[in-house]
Amino acid sequence: MNQELRRKLSRITDILWAGGVTNPVTYIEQISYLIYLKLLDEEESSRELRARLLSDRTNGNGALLFPKQAARYRWSKWRFKGGKELRDFVRDHVFPYMGSLVKEEPQIAEYFRDAVLEIVDPNVLKQVIDEIDSIEFGKLGTDVKGDIFEYLLTHLGQSALNGQFRTPRQLRTMMVEMVDPDIGDTIYDPACGTGGFLIDGVEYILAKYSTEPQEVPIYGEEWLEKRGQSIEEAKKEIPALQTYRKGPGEKVPDWGLLERSIYGIDVSRQMMRIAMMNLVLHGISHALVKRANTLSEMGGLSEDDLYRKYKVILSNPPFAGVLPKESIRKDLPTNSKKSELLFLGVMMEALATGGRCAVVVPEGLLFGSTKAHVELRRKLIEDYDLQAVVSLPAGVFKPYAGVKTGILVFRRPEKEVSKKAKASRKVWFYEVRADGYDPDKISGGVRPETPERNDIPDLLSLWAGYKKSGFKKIPGVESGTLLPPGSDEPPCWWATIKNIADKDYNLAAGGYKPQIAEKPPEEDANDLIRETLAIEREIAKGLEKLLQEVEAV
């Protein structure tokens, strides 16, 4: 994204802030409405051109969004208005029209359903519209349009309103790489927020199907520009630098299949809209994202939503919520009312045979001793294939949350496993001590970058080797191993299912960590014994003297 485009976006957010729209979630939502209207206008121009070329206005994509009298609702028809006339027309006519397209364009109608224009100052609205109008989205590549929204979403990094903060990129890209989505895999996030996991899943697939994918540091391309380095130079200087790949995906065999494979649900309509716009600007116009409560019996889920199974699930669901028992879905594999257990239950239930899931969980879920905790972990261990438990640093979600978290990576077996084979299965534990950001400092609302201190590239390298072996050659040493004195603390280790079951299915990584033997003393054992005896004699003499003094009194 060039400097001029970045300046335009900064001006838009500054104008809204000065105009009283200060909640980041709200102003991103308001900008999303206007960007969508501009995109639809540009799409209408393309449809008109196709219609003229085909001489058929009803042929597939040639069908117009704004036929006949409805043309007055197009961006290009009303953007020249000003003052209260502009505000009232957008608020009272354009938004309701977009929300009425239930049969013609159900996705657009869902996006604008109950939409409210919260930019009440006509002058502020006019300035924002003029700035957006100067951006020709049709001439921008998908990567640049995606960068536009990613830039806007950085403002959520300065806010944790109602728990709505984004999962850090270093964790998202790690989790996506571990579950390795591919074209044709349905990808689902039952608490999708701004759609970060869905976007990263799409980008991972696009990079797979690109002739020349680009390697990008987790800190973004601007980070490289400021350093004046190529990615190769930066990696040579910083071996622990974490990167991910991006590409246009020109070799994707069926773009429609990719779009129809993306599913997301969020309880907040604002978040749902933001996620939809995020996907649209990343080139995914027909993802199945909706507003609903994934956990509730009456949360707005359809029969299809309840019974659909997914090949890939990626999520960082909200923790610490408690639901009334009456409203909780009856089909979940837990009787708990705690949201973290319920969300894990949702993902276990929704995972297709052979499917993979990576989910962030609070560490309390890993070792909680209540019946609900133990039973859900037992089911995860016995009925699923728990492949990895990743322990994360305590500060990974600072400054918004200090709770210690971990990541569970598991799959649903394709066939029934014998009791004997199940008992010999292994779970891999990896302890991430550094994630590329300072665990203690906060600067400008974020943790400062520490690219030279990041364990995630090592984790991913070991995971790749483990996967290549068909998950036969597990990295690290077995739990309970006593390492020689002077050994470095191991980053990873493993435990058998039987060992875990014997410990009440406790999954806290520290409980299985190998110990390092203490170095034997260098002094001669005979000398140590003589010294000890001498000390004991001195103590005995002192006590005898004290006894004589007491008896003399």
QUIQUI-V91989 format. One record per run of one state. SS is the DSSP state (alpha for helix, beta for strand, coil for the rest). FROM is the first residue (numbers start at 1). TO is the last residue. If there is no record, write none. Layout:
# QUIQUI-V91989
ss->SS from->FROM to->TO
ss->SS from->FROM to->TO
This chain:
# QUIQUI-V91989
ss->coil from->1 to->2
ss->alpha from->3 to->18
ss->coil from->19 to->23
ss->alpha from->24 to->54
ss->coil from->55 to->59
ss->alpha from->60 to->62
ss->coil from->63 to->67
ss->alpha from->68 to->73
ss->coil from->74 to->74
ss->alpha from->75 to->78
ss->coil from->79 to->82
ss->alpha from->83 to->99
ss->coil from->100 to->105
ss->alpha from->106 to->112
ss->coil from->113 to->121
ss->alpha from->122 to->133
ss->coil from->134 to->136
ss->alpha from->137 to->139
ss->coil from->140 to->141
ss->alpha from->142 to->158
ss->coil from->159 to->160
ss->alpha from->161 to->163
ss->coil from->164 to->168
ss->alpha from->169 to->179
ss->coil from->180 to->186
ss->beta from->187 to->189
ss->coil from->190 to->195
ss->alpha from->196 to->208
ss->coil from->209 to->213
ss->beta from->214 to->217
ss->coil from->218 to->220
ss->alpha from->221 to->227
ss->coil from->228 to->230
ss->alpha from->231 to->237
ss->coil from->238 to->242
ss->beta from->243 to->246
ss->coil from->247 to->254
ss->alpha from->255 to->259
ss->coil from->260 to->261
ss->beta from->262 to->266
ss->coil from->267 to->268
ss->alpha from->269 to->281
ss->coil from->282 to->287
ss->beta from->288 to->291
ss->coil from->292 to->295
ss->beta from->296 to->296
ss->coil from->297 to->302
ss->alpha from->303 to->307
ss->coil from->308 to->309
ss->beta from->310 to->315
ss->coil from->316 to->321
ss->beta from->322 to->322
ss->coil from->323 to->324
ss->alpha from->325 to->327
ss->beta from->328 to->328
ss->coil from->329 to->337
ss->beta from->338 to->338
ss->alpha from->339 to->350
ss->beta from->351 to->362
ss->alpha from->363 to->367
ss->coil from->368 to->370
ss->alpha from->371 to->383
ss->coil from->384 to->384
ss->beta from->385 to->391
ss->coil from->392 to->404
ss->beta from->405 to->411
ss->coil from->412 to->418
ss->alpha from->419 to->423
ss->coil from->424 to->425
ss->beta from->426 to->431
ss->coil from->432 to->434
ss->beta from->435 to->437
ss->coil from->438 to->442
ss->beta from->443 to->443
ss->coil from->444 to->445
ss->beta from->446 to->446
ss->coil from->447 to->448
ss->beta from->449 to->454
ss->coil from->455 to->455
ss->alpha from->456 to->468
ss->coil from->469 to->476
ss->beta from->477 to->478
ss->coil from->479 to->481
ss->beta from->482 to->483
ss->coil from->484 to->491
ss->beta from->492 to->496
ss->alpha from->497 to->502
ss->coil from->503 to->508
ss->alpha from->509 to->512
ss->coil from->513 to->514
ss->beta from->515 to->516
ss->coil from->517 to->524
ss->alpha from->525 to->552
ss->coil from->553 to->553
